[in-house]
Structure formats: C-alpha cells, structure tokens
Amino acid sequence: MLKIQPLTPERIAQMAAGEVIDSLAAALRELLENALDAQASRIQVELWLQRWQIRVGDNGEGIPASELEQVARRHTSSKLSHPSLGFRGEALHSLAQLGSLTIQTRHGVDPHGWRATYNRDGELLHQQPAATALGTVVTVTNLFGEWPLRRQELPQTRPILTLLQNVALAHPAVSWQVHQDRRLLLSLWPGKTLQDILLQLLPQLDPSDLRYLSIQQQEADWEILLGLPDRLHRPRPDWIRLAVNGRFVQFPELQRVIQSVFHHTLPRHRHPLAVVHLRLPPEQVDWNRHPAKSELYVHELATRQEQLRHYLHSLLSPGSGQASRRSVHLIRASEAKQTYRISPNPAQNPSTQPALTGSLPPLKALAQLHHIYILTEHPQGLWLVEQHLAHERVRYEQLQQHWQLVEPNFPLTLEGLSPQALQQLEHLGLEPEPFGPHIHVLRRIPLALLQEDPQGIQGSLLELSRCEDLPSAQVAVACRGALRNGIPLTLEQMQRLLDAWQRTLNPHTCPHGRPVYLALAETDLARYFRRRWSICDRPGAGQGAGSLLELDSLGDRFATQVRQTTDASALRPKDGIKPSPL
C-alpha cells in the first residue's frame, strides 16, 4: 500500500529552488535583480555556458561582513523593507542548493573586502579577507551538477540575451558589460530613457521611426516606446514587451490591448515593436501569481488598459515636422546618380523629434500625380498621399464608428446567396428574408453604407457575406468602396479627402497595413540642392514681404545671395533674418 509520508527538509529545499531557478538564464536573472536592488550603476556579467558557470559583479552597496554568515540561509532576505523588484527571497540559498556559490564583497562600513564560500545548505564554509572594490561579485559554478535532467541540453544564448535586453531596458541608467567565454557579447552605456537603450540594442533603427512617450501620474507612471507601423514591424511578436516596476513580465491583458490598437495598421502576419514600462505603487501590485514573478496581479486593471489604449492612439497620431526615412533613402538614391556627393550636416541631430501634438498639422492639396497621388504641402516639406489608401482608412474608421444597423428607406434585395453567405449575414445581424426564388431582402444595413448609391450598397453587402468575422468585413467593405486610383480629382475634392484623412485615429497605414503617405522633409530638399536656407518675414510688413536667404555651400560660406525680396531693408539684421547654421 502507498503510504503518505512527510517530505524531508532537503527535498522541500530542492523543490523550492527548482521552482524559482529552472535554467541558467533564471539563475542569472536572480543575480541581476540582486545587483539592481543593491543600487548598482555598473554591472558586469561573465558566462561560461559549456561549464554551467556564471559570474555577476556590481558596484552596489555590498554586503557587510557581519551578514555573510546568514546571507545564503533559508528564509532570509534583505528586501523586506525595500522590495523594489518584488520580494521573492531565498535566491542565494536556491543557488547554493543548485550549484557551488562564492561571494566576494565589500561594504562601505568594512575596511576591506571578504570572500565567502557556502555549502549546499547555504551555510558558510569559509570566509577570508580579499582585496576588492566596493560592491559584490557572485560566482556560481557547476550549476545543476546534481540535476542531470536540467543538463540534457546546453544553455542557449538567445534567452540569455533577451533577459539582458529586458533588464537593460527596464533600468536605462545602468551600464553593462557582458562576456561569454571571455568574448564581448553586449556592451551598453547608461541612458535616460527606453529609447536610449533600444537604439543601442538595435542600432539599425532610425530614431525618426520611433515614437516615445513618458507620462507621470499620481498613481501610475507610463513609459512607452513604439515603432511606427508603416516602417517597423516584426514577423513574430517578440518585441511586444511589458515591464512593471522594473521587471519585464508576461502581461497578456495589456499585450492584447497593444495588439488590438495595431490591428489593421500592419501588414498581414506582422507584429508591432512596442515596449511599455508601467510603474505603480507597491501596494497595487501582487507578485504572488508565479514562483518566478514572471506574472502578476494589478489593481484597477481595466483603468490601466484604457490608459494604455489612449496613449498608444496618441502616439500613432503623427505630429508636426515628422520626417520619413524613405525620403532620406530617395534623396540618397538620387545623389548616387550624380557626379558629386554631399556630406551630411554634422550640426543636425537626426534623433531630435518634435513634440507630440496628437493631430496632423494643416495639409494643403497642390496637385494630383498620375491620378494616384496627391501632392500635399506640409509645414515642414512635401507629402505624397496615395488617394485610394487614404480614402480606405477614412472609410474603415467610419464603418467602425457608425456600424449600428438601421432600416433602409428603399427596398434592398440580393440574389444568388449561398447558405454560407446567408449564415454570415445573419451572424452580422442583417436579417436576410426570402423574397422569391433565390432572392432575399435585407431589412437592416449598417448606417455607414447609406452614403453609397443602391448599387454600391449591394456590392458592399455581397462583400460582407463572404467574410468570416466583423473586423474582416469592415476592412473588405472599406477597400471596395474606397476611391480608386486612376480617377481624376479636383483640388477641392483632394482637399476634402485630406481633411477627412487628417481626422482619422491611425493615418499612417491603410487597414491592410500599407503606408498611406511618403514624407519629404524640407531639410532633405535643402541637402539635395546643397543649400542651407531659411524663410523669414519682415516684422510689420504685409503679405509678400518674405525674403529667401541662401547660403552657398560651394562658394564663400559667408556670402549671401538674395533670390526674392520686395524690400531691401528686409535684409537688415534688426529684422531678425538669420541664415540656418552650416
């Protein structure tokens, strides 16, 4: 017969250690969080994966010599008064259970450092003086030496690198040096924001393709960094990352918010780049959802979801002065065909971004190109807007906002509907009724479709009958009824389309994820024509008193040439006309 027996203390300790530390990356996570809790500003990591050995050194507060005896014992922690990364406890004790633990440390109260080694129970074996700087160096060797099942495969670099990236993003003020088998794996200098660290981790990114927002509230501080959907997206959701109070976690409730906001702004099967850090008071976070503290409970979750949704929509609304990396590439391609090259202006800072305004600046329609593109004047340059995609975005958001079903004021019939099409229309609430052989009449249609003619409404309803769900139906109807390329437009029609497009929530892309516009910045034009110029108006003068002041980059750097002026006195220094810096 099976007999119920109490577990031995040794078995209990091994089970607890195995729950928290199940891999070399998990062991590294524990040591990194200990270093950060010690207020370290510089952390060095050394990895020997084939030897199952790690070493983490920091310049934090260090451990006093009087506490070394109990630092690795069970049920001991220094985080009871300051649980900055969520109290878990027993990290060093678990590492002692799973490997060989050595600590070399020096605290400010001690005249010199100490080196201590521990047995499997976390008891101090040996302690001796050691020459070391302020801070702590923890070394774990022979990890999982007595757990052969954990060593069936060698540790992989990718999860370790992901861990290091997340910790660095959550703590941008820390500098990092990471070596694997004595070769440099990662080196990061400290920054002030998420963006400072992300641009080091992904140096191929262009700062103009990112949007950053930092909001400080009474009970919740948000730091959000995302890539514009028409320029940055991933084949996997590996760069949807969320942190709470300094630790990146699995937070499906907020991940779904991010994915819903980016839905129909990205190409099919693509995912956004979005990094979010939420800081809450400790009493509003419950870390006791997972032994590794990778999941958590948050108070007022619905409020946090709505806040995040609002901030993401604000970031996706383009602000004034936004430059496009595509325009820079076009300029460079044109320059390559010439016999000269133009060096970029070192005084310009490509990472400088305008303040977020939450809406598009005024746009003025100038002309239509090939009956496809609308040439648009922007306060900081020119935009090319694809008329079909812009109208598709307008129609899609109108369908979302005005999908309520109403009764049409004229009979509306459809012929030849299949059983699947009838089922889909019923699922959408359109209530088709038999009206004769293979004919059905619809008593209710979406309000947004009333703007179309009867033939257009029938076509849209047939499109609805072929879709699997409501979101795909709205996309299909928006695309079908959108203005087609090749149709000539008057300036008045182009301006009305631009005005409607400016009012959309996500003007960057169409519902299928294609970019709607190409921005060509005024500074790019100046660089291509090898000019540095500025436009000023003479104070107090009427319309037309503007002066264009040019600086020739090939001739005398201090020579000026007036191209347009109505009054020579407009060039006097007292009128405030100054050349742009070379």
C-alpha positions in Angstrom: 0.0 0.0 0.0 1.1 3.6 -0.7 1.8 5.4 2.5 1.6 9.2 2.9 4.9 10.5 4.3 6.1 14.0 5.1 8.8 15.4 2.8 12.3 15.8 4.2 13.6 19.4 4.7 16.3 18.6 2.0 13.6 17.6 -0.5 11.5 20.7 0.3 14.5 22.9 -0.3 15.3 21.3 -3.6 11.7 21.7 -4.8 11.6 25.4 -3.8 14.9 26.0 -5.5 13.8 24.2 -8.7 10.6 26.2 -8.9 12.4 29.5 -8.9 15.6 28.6 -10.9 14.9 26.2 -13.7 17.7 27.3 -16.1 21.0 29.2 -16.3 19.0 32.2 -17.5 16.9 32.1 -14.4 20.0 31.9 -12.2 21.4 34.9 -14.0 18.1 36.8 -13.5 18.3 36.3 -9.7 21.8 37.7 -9.6 21.0 40.7 -11.8 18.0 41.6 -9.7 20.1 41.4 -6.5 22.6 43.7 -8.1 19.9 46.2 -9.1 18.4 46.1 -5.6 21.8 47.0 -4.2 21.6 50.3 -6.2 24.3 49.3 -8.7 25.0 51.6 -11.6 27.5 49.3 -13.3 27.1 45.6 -13.8 29.5 43.1 -15.4 28.4 39.6 -16.4 30.6 36.7 -17.4 29.2 33.5 -18.8 30.7 30.1 -19.4 27.8 28.1 -20.9 29.5 24.8 -21.5 30.9 24.9 -17.9 27.5 25.9 -16.5 29.1 28.8 -14.7 28.1 32.5 -14.3 29.6 35.5 -12.5 27.9 38.8 -11.8 29.8 41.8 -10.5 28.4 45.2 -9.5 29.4 48.4 -7.8 26.4 48.4 -5.5 26.2 48.7 -1.7 27.9 45.4 -1.0 27.2 43.0 1.9 28.6 43.8 5.4 31.0 41.1 6.8 28.6 40.6 9.7 25.8 39.4 7.4 27.8 37.0 5.2 27.1 34.0 7.6 23.4 34.2 7.0 23.1 35.7 3.5 22.5 32.3 1.9 20.4 30.6 4.6 16.8 29.7 4.1 14.1 32.3 4.8 16.5 35.3 4.9 16.3 38.4 2.7 17.5 42.0 2.7 14.4 43.1 0.7 11.7 43.1 3.4 11.9 46.9 3.8 12.6 47.7 0.1 11.0 45.1 -2.3 12.0 47.2 -5.3 11.8 44.2 -7.7 9.1 42.3 -6.0 10.1 40.2 -2.9 10.9 36.6 -3.7 13.6 35.7 -1.2 16.0 32.8 -0.9 17.7 33.5 -4.3 21.2 32.9 -2.9 20.0 29.9 -0.9 18.5 28.4 -4.1 21.7 29.0 -6.0 23.7 27.2 -3.2 21.3 24.3 -3.5 21.8 24.0 -7.2 25.5 24.7 -7.6 28.6 26.0 -5.8 28.2 29.5 -4.5 31.0 32.0 -3.9 30.6 35.6 -2.8 33.3 38.3 -2.8 32.1 41.6 -1.5 33.0 44.9 0.3 30.6 47.2 2.2 31.3 50.8 3.0 31.5 50.0 6.7 34.2 47.4 6.3 37.9 48.4 5.9 38.5 45.7 3.3 36.6 43.1 1.3 35.7 39.5 2.1 35.5 36.2 0.1 33.0 33.6 1.3 32.0 30.1 0.1 28.9 28.1 1.0 27.7 24.5 1.1 24.5 23.0 -0.4 22.5 24.1 2.6 23.6 27.7 2.3 25.8 27.5 5.4 29.1 29.5 5.4 32.1 27.1 4.8 35.0 29.6 4.7 35.4 33.3 5.0 38.7 35.2 4.4 39.8 38.8 3.6 40.1 39.8 0.0 41.2 42.8 -2.0 38.1 44.1 -3.8 36.3 47.3 -4.6 33.0 48.4 -3.2 30.3 46.1 -4.4 29.7 42.4 -4.8 30.9 39.6 -7.2 28.8 36.4 -7.0 30.1 33.3 -8.8 28.0 30.1 -9.3 29.8 27.1 -10.7 28.7 23.6 -11.5 25.0 24.7 -11.8 22.6 21.8 -11.8 25.5 19.4 -11.2 23.3 17.1 -9.2 20.3 17.7 -11.5 21.3 15.8 -14.7 17.9 16.2 -16.4 18.4 20.0 -16.4 21.6 19.5 -18.3 20.3 17.5 -21.2 20.9 20.5 -23.5 23.5 23.2 -23.3 22.2 26.7 -22.4 21.2 28.8 -25.4 22.4 32.3 -25.9 19.1 33.7 -27.2 17.1 33.5 -24.0 20.0 34.9 -22.0 20.4 37.8 -24.4 16.6 38.5 -24.2 16.9 38.6 -20.5 19.8 41.0 -20.6 17.9 43.2 -23.1 14.9 43.4 -20.9 16.8 44.2 -17.7 18.7 46.9 -19.5 15.5 48.4 -20.9 13.9 48.4 -17.5 16.9 50.1 -15.9 18.4 52.5 -18.5 20.7 54.3 -16.0 22.9 51.2 -15.6 25.9 50.5 -17.8 26.5 46.9 -18.8 29.4 44.7 -19.9 28.6 41.1 -20.8 31.2 38.5 -21.8 30.6 34.9 -23.0 33.7 32.7 -22.8 35.8 35.9 -22.3 34.4 37.4 -25.6 32.3 40.6 -25.5 28.7 39.7 -26.0 27.0 43.0 -25.1 28.1 46.5 -24.1 25.7 49.3 -23.2 26.4 52.7 -21.8 23.8 54.3 -19.5 21.0 56.4 -20.8 17.9 58.3 -19.6 15.0 56.6 -21.4 13.9 53.4 -23.0 14.8 54.9 -26.4 18.4 55.5 -25.4 18.9 51.8 -24.7 16.8 50.4 -27.6 18.9 52.3 -30.1 22.0 50.6 -28.7 20.3 47.2 -28.8 19.0 47.7 -32.3 21.5 50.2 -33.9 19.9 49.6 -37.4 16.8 51.5 -36.3 16.3 55.1 -37.4 15.2 57.4 -34.5 12.6 59.0 -36.7 10.8 55.7 -37.0 10.2 55.5 -33.2 7.6 57.3 -31.0 8.4 57.8 -27.3 6.1 59.0 -24.5 6.6 59.4 -20.8 3.6 60.2 -18.6 3.8 60.8 -14.9 0.5 60.5 -13.0 -0.4 60.4 -9.3 -0.8 56.6 -9.2 0.7 55.3 -12.4 3.8 56.3 -14.5 3.9 55.2 -18.1 6.9 55.0 -20.4 6.0 53.8 -23.9 8.2 53.3 -27.0 6.9 52.0 -30.2 7.8 51.8 -33.9 5.6 53.5 -36.5 3.5 50.7 -38.1 4.3 51.7 -41.7 8.0 51.5 -41.0 8.8 48.9 -38.3 7.1 45.6 -37.8 8.3 42.1 -37.0 7.4 38.6 -38.2 7.0 37.5 -34.6 5.6 39.2 -31.5 9.0 39.0 -29.8 9.3 42.8 -29.4 5.9 43.3 -27.7 7.5 43.7 -24.2 5.9 45.0 -21.0 7.6 45.8 -17.7 6.1 46.6 -14.3 8.1 48.3 -11.6 11.5 47.4 -13.1 10.7 43.8 -14.2 9.6 42.5 -17.6 6.6 40.2 -17.2 4.1 38.2 -19.1 1.1 40.5 -19.1 -1.5 39.1 -21.6 -4.2 41.7 -20.5 -2.0 44.6 -21.7 -0.5 42.7 -24.6 -4.0 42.2 -26.1 -4.5 46.0 -25.8 -1.4 46.6 -27.9 -2.3 44.1 -30.5 -5.8 45.4 -30.8 -4.6 49.0 -31.3 -2.2 47.9 -34.0 -4.8 45.6 -35.6 -5.4 46.6 -39.3 -2.4 49.0 -39.2 0.2 46.4 -40.0 0.6 44.0 -43.0 -0.8 40.5 -42.6 1.1 38.2 -40.2 3.3 41.1 -38.9 3.6 42.3 -35.3 4.5 45.7 -33.8 7.6 46.9 -32.0 6.2 48.1 -28.6 8.0 48.4 -25.3 5.9 49.6 -22.3 7.1 50.2 -18.7 4.4 50.8 -16.1 5.4 52.0 -12.6 2.8 51.5 -9.8 2.9 51.9 -6.1 4.0 48.6 -4.5 0.6 48.1 -2.7 -1.1 48.0 -6.1 1.0 45.0 -7.4 0.6 41.4 -6.3 3.6 39.4 -7.4 2.4 36.1 -6.0 1.0 34.8 -9.2 4.0 32.8 -10.4 7.1 31.5 -8.5 9.5 33.3 -10.8 7.5 36.5 -10.6 7.0 36.5 -14.3 3.3 37.1 -13.9 1.4 39.3 -11.6 -1.9 40.8 -10.5 -2.5 44.6 -10.8 -5.2 46.6 -9.1 -7.6 48.5 -11.3 -6.6 46.6 -14.4 -9.4 48.0 -16.6 -8.2 51.5 -15.8 -4.6 50.6 -16.9 -5.9 49.0 -20.1 -7.8 52.1 -21.1 -4.9 54.4 -20.2 -2.6 52.3 -22.4 -5.1 52.3 -25.3 -5.4 56.1 -25.1 -1.6 56.7 -25.0 -1.0 54.3 -27.9 -3.6 56.1 -30.1 -2.0 59.4 -29.2 1.5 58.1 -30.3 0.1 56.8 -33.5 -1.3 60.2 -34.5 1.5 61.8 -36.3 2.8 65.1 -35.0 4.2 68.1 -36.9 7.6 68.1 -38.5 7.7 64.3 -38.9 10.4 63.2 -41.3 10.4 60.0 -43.2 13.3 57.7 -43.5 12.0 56.8 -47.0 12.6 60.4 -48.1 16.2 60.2 -47.0 16.6 57.0 -49.0 15.1 58.6 -52.1 17.5 61.6 -51.7 20.5 59.3 -51.3 19.5 57.3 -54.4 19.2 60.4 -56.4 22.5 61.7 -55.2 24.2 58.4 -56.2 23.3 59.1 -59.8 25.1 62.4 -59.8 28.8 63.2 -60.1 29.1 64.7 -56.6 28.3 63.6 -53.0 27.0 65.8 -50.3 28.2 65.3 -46.7 25.5 65.4 -44.1 25.4 68.4 -41.9 27.1 67.5 -38.5 25.1 70.1 -36.7 21.9 68.3 -37.4 20.7 65.8 -34.9 18.8 63.0 -36.5 17.4 61.8 -33.2 15.7 65.1 -32.4 11.9 64.6 -32.7 9.2 67.2 -32.4 6.9 67.3 -29.5 3.8 65.1 -29.8 0.8 67.2 -30.9 -1.8 64.4 -31.1 -3.1 65.6 -34.6 -1.8 66.2 -38.1 -0.7 69.7 -39.0 -2.6 71.6 -41.7 -2.2 70.0 -45.1 -2.8 71.8 -48.4 -3.5 69.9 -51.7 -1.3 71.2 -54.5 -1.8 68.7 -57.4 -2.6 65.2 -58.4 0.1 63.0 -59.9 -0.8 60.3 -62.4 -4.3 60.3 -60.9 -2.9 58.3 -58.0 -1.0 60.5 -55.6 -2.0 63.8 -54.0 0.9 66.2 -53.8 0.5 67.9 -50.4 2.1 70.9 -48.8 3.2 70.3 -45.3 4.6 73.0 -42.9 8.0 71.1 -42.9 8.0 69.9 -46.5 6.0 67.9 -49.0 3.9 64.8 -48.7 2.8 62.3 -51.3 -0.6 60.8 -50.2 -1.9 57.7 -52.0 -5.6 58.6 -52.6 -7.0 55.1 -52.5 -5.2 54.1 -49.3 -6.2 57.5 -47.6 -9.8 57.1 -48.5 -9.7 53.4 -47.4 -8.5 54.5 -44.0 -11.3 57.1 -43.8 -14.0 54.6 -44.8 -12.7 51.9 -42.4 -12.9 54.2 -39.4 -16.3 55.5 -40.4 -17.5 51.9 -40.6 -16.1 51.2 -37.2 -17.8 54.3 -35.7 -21.1 54.0 -37.5 -21.8 50.3 -37.7 -25.1 50.5 -36.0 -27.8 48.8 -38.0 -30.7 50.9 -39.4 -33.6 50.2 -41.8 -33.1 51.5 -45.3 -35.8 53.8 -46.8 -35.8 51.8 -50.1 -36.1 48.0 -50.9 -32.8 46.3 -50.9 -32.5 42.8 -52.4 -29.7 40.3 -53.1 -29.8 37.4 -55.5 -28.0 34.0 -55.5 -26.8 34.0 -51.9 -25.3 30.6 -50.8 -26.3 29.0 -47.5 -22.9 30.1 -46.1 -23.4 33.7 -47.2 -26.9 33.8 -45.6 -25.5 32.4 -42.4 -22.8 35.1 -42.4 -25.3 37.9 -43.0 -27.4 36.6 -40.1 -24.3 36.4 -37.9 -23.7 40.1 -38.7 -27.3 41.0 -37.7 -28.5 42.0 -41.2 -31.5 39.6 -41.1 -32.0 38.5 -44.8 -35.5 37.3 -45.5 -36.7 35.2 -48.5 -38.4 37.4 -51.2 -38.7 35.0 -54.1 -36.7 32.2 -55.8 -33.1 32.8 -54.9 -33.8 36.4 -53.8 -33.5 37.8 -50.3 -34.5 41.2 -49.0 -32.5 42.9 -46.2 -34.4 44.9 -43.6 -31.3 46.3 -41.8 -28.0 47.5 -43.1 -25.0 49.4 -41.4 -25.6 53.1 -41.1 -22.2 53.9 -42.8 -23.4 52.2 -46.1 -26.3 54.7 -46.5 -23.8 57.2 -48.0 -23.4 54.9 -51.1 -25.8 54.5 -54.0 -28.0 51.4 -54.1 -25.7 49.5 -56.5 -22.7 50.3 -54.2 -24.7 49.1 -51.2 -25.5 45.8 -52.9 -21.8 45.3 -53.7 -20.8 46.0 -50.2 -23.4 43.6 -48.8 -22.2 40.9 -51.1 -18.6 41.5 -49.8 -19.9 41.2 -46.2 -21.4 37.8 -47.0 -18.0 36.5 -47.9 -16.2 37.5 -44.7 -15.6 35.3 -41.7 -16.0 38.0 -39.0 -16.9 41.6 -38.4 -13.4 43.2 -38.5 -12.5 41.5 -41.8 -15.9 42.5 -43.2 -15.3 46.2 -42.3 -11.9 46.0 -44.0 -13.3 44.4 -47.1 -16.1 47.0 -47.4 -13.8 49.9 -46.8 -11.5 48.7 -49.5 -14.3 48.0 -52.0 -15.9 51.4 -51.7 -12.7 53.5 -51.5 -11.7 55.9 -54.2 -9.9 54.0 -57.0 -6.6 55.0 -58.3 -6.8 56.5 -61.8 -9.7 58.7 -61.0 -9.0 62.4 -61.6 -9.8 64.8 -58.7 -10.3 68.5 -58.4 -8.3 70.5 -55.9 -11.5 70.8 -53.8 -12.0 67.0 -53.8 -8.4 66.4 -52.9 -8.6 68.9 -50.0 -11.8 67.3 -48.6 -10.1 63.9 -48.7 -7.0 65.2 -46.9 -9.2 66.9 -44.3 -11.1 63.7 -43.6 -7.9 61.6 -43.5 -6.3 64.0 -41.0 -9.1 63.3 -38.6 -8.5 59.5 -38.5 -7.0 57.8 -35.5 -4.4 55.8 -37.4 -3.5 57.8 -40.5 -0.1 56.1 -41.0 -1.4 53.0 -42.8 -4.5 51.6 -44.5 -6.4 48.8 -42.8 -4.2 46.2 -44.6 -1.0 47.7 -43.1 0.3 49.6 -46.2 1.8 53.1 -45.7 -0.6 55.9 -46.8 1.9 58.7 -47.4 5.6 59.5 -48.1 7.0 62.5 -46.2 9.8 64.5 -47.9 11.2 66.9 -45.3 12.3 70.4 -46.3 15.8 69.7 -44.8 16.2 66.8 -47.2 15.4 69.1 -50.1 18.0 71.6 -48.9 20.6 68.9 -48.6 19.9 67.6 -52.1 20.3 71.0 -53.7 23.3 71.7 -51.5 21.7 74.7 -49.8 21.1 75.9 -46.3 18.3 78.4 -46.2 15.5 79.9 -44.1 12.4 81.8 -44.9 11.6 84.9 -42.7 9.0 87.6 -42.9 9.9 91.2 -42.2 8.2 92.2 -39.0 5.3 94.5 -39.6 5.3 94.0 -43.4 2.3 92.9 -45.4 1.8 89.8 -47.4 4.6 89.1 -49.9 7.4 90.7 -47.8 9.1 87.4 -47.2 12.8 87.0 -48.1 14.6 83.9 -49.0 18.2 84.0 -47.7 20.6 81.4 -49.2 24.0 80.2 -48.2 26.0 78.6 -51.0 27.9 75.6 -49.6 30.3 75.6 -52.6 31.3 79.2 -52.6 32.2 81.6 -49.8 30.4 80.3 -46.7 29.7 83.8 -45.6 28.5 85.2 -48.9 24.7 85.7 -49.2 22.6 85.9 -52.3 19.1 87.3 -52.2 16.7 85.4 -54.6 13.4 87.1 -53.7 12.6 90.3 -51.8 10.2 93.1 -52.1 12.2 95.4 -49.8 15.9 95.5 -49.5 15.5 96.8 -45.9 14.1 93.4 -45.1 17.7 92.0 -45.0 18.8 94.2 -42.2 19.9 92.3 -39.0 17.5 94.1 -36.9 14.7 92.4 -38.8 15.8 89.1 -37.4 16.8 87.4 -40.7 19.5 84.8 -39.9 20.9 82.0 -42.0 20.4 78.5 -41.0 23.6 77.0 -39.4 26.0 75.2 -41.7 
